Amino acid sequence: MTFCQKLSRRSLLRGSALGGALTATATLAQGAHHGHSKTGSLLSGVNTILFQGDSITDAGRDKKHEVANEQRAFGRGYAWMAASQLLIYQPEKKYSIYNRGISGNKVHQLDARWEKDCLDLKPDVLSILIGVNDIWHGLNGRYDGTVKTYADDYRKLIVRTKKQLPDVSLVICEPFVLRCGAVKENWFPEFDRYREAAQEIAKENKAIFIPFQSMFDEAIKYAEPKHWAGDGVHPSANGASLMAHFWLEAVKGA
Amino acid sequence: MTFCQKLSRRSLLRGSALGGALTATATLAQGAHHGHSKTGSLLSGVNTILFQGDSITDAGRDKKHEVANEQRAFGRGYAWMAASQLLIYQPEKKYSIYNRGISGNKVHQLDARWEKDCLDLKPDVLSILIGVNDIWHGLNGRYDGTVKTYADDYRKLIVRTKKQLPDVSLVICEPFVLRCGAVKENWFPEFDRYREAAQEIAKENKAIFIPFQSMFDEAIKYAEPKHWAGDGVHPSANGASLMAHFWLEAVKGA
């Protein structure tokens, strides 16, 4: 058995040493596998991949140039790193990959632009990372939504998506923070409830769940939190590269 | 068959669409597989991994703090991205990973510090990326070595290494440049001969060969050269992340 096969077996069947969230991923990824592609991987036959979210996904992309596969349309974050690595490693697959993250977005703001920025693109794989502004804008008094608002809005968005795109493969990314910069003690334990809600929604929908918080909890054993995200919210290039690795491993292995 | 298995099959047996260099990788990686690990992957049973090279590997590491697995001892380049991704994705493997690249080094300078900076560490996997200074310092009049000097010195270094570490798994990285910044037309076709020499040495030694030049030749279809390496020689964070992806795919798949 090759290392690659072992990785697949490990992540799909046995979970990993990263604890609860990654074990959940294992099950969810397996669910996604059975749900979407009995004869191969989630990426078999996939043409269009869409990254959606807030500033972490946006990462400085040029919103006047919203084409597939070009760096200018992607910014410099995890979405570009994951996309460019897929495109360059497997040019023969001819993927069309889009980034439509917008800085500052909460779930209801995704919903407001969903027709144009998701449904019209008809993605085969839809990856969403949303949640940090849903709590942050509440903590700084700019928003009165709660974790219930977040979860209700998120569930409605998924129902709407699956109604119009019944075959879409969903990737739901765990919201995460590093304990440094703007992230203070008053974020907790409230923030954990947003993470749990995202994971619940992934489970209900047999989506692939990317456990970014567990990943960063492991990462801080090797470098201090600010190495991965200076302000605690927005990943550095090294944080983004780590995210791209976990995203690709989960999606390719599913 | 999973996507991961397909990737392995593709990279090990059939080569890829990236042309000559990656097809060669396929054969070389297969050679490495057969040579080193009849019962599993190259990383089975591996504890110690060492990255060696010049400034591209060095990437600002703290040379007063040469411990395994810590970011400070690694800098922020491809070696750290690959190492941190292995460590964080598979914490149960308990790898010890070192970076001993030094800015400005040519092959003979690796040789001068090889006892302390390679042999004493007894790596199970040794990854070397060297060559750009061997040509660059010649072009700017600071060095009189030729491609023959490079190849002779490189072969001697490998003989020395294998004599003392007969079971080491070798990873030989292709020297690369982007056509921008400091890299002018007078680098070619001479530079191509250095790349070919590295690939020949990989083949002779059944090493894994990482075709970074072919990778960047594909990458410039998606973003301009300076996106990947501003001065043509030293990768940006996005260039380093791409290198880490190819390095990990090749080493895990072998």
Interface residues (C-beta under 8 A of the other chain):
Chain A: M1 T2 F3 C4 Q5 K6 L7 S8 S16 A17 L18 G40 S41 L42 L43 S44 N69 E70 Q71 R72 R76 W80 M81 S84 Q85 L87 I88 Y89 Q90 P91 E92 M215 E218 A219 K221 Y222 A223 E224 H227 A237 N238 A240 S241 L242 A244 H245 F246 L248 E249 K252 G253 A254
Chain B: M1 T2 F3 C4 Q5 K6 L7 S8 S16 A17 L18 G40 S41 L42 L43 S44 N69 E70 Q71 R72 R76 W80 M81 S84 Q85 L87 I88 Y89 Q90 P91 E92 M215 E218 A219 K221 Y222 A223 E224 H227 A237 N238 A240 S241 L242 A244 H245 F246 L248 E249 K252 G253 A254
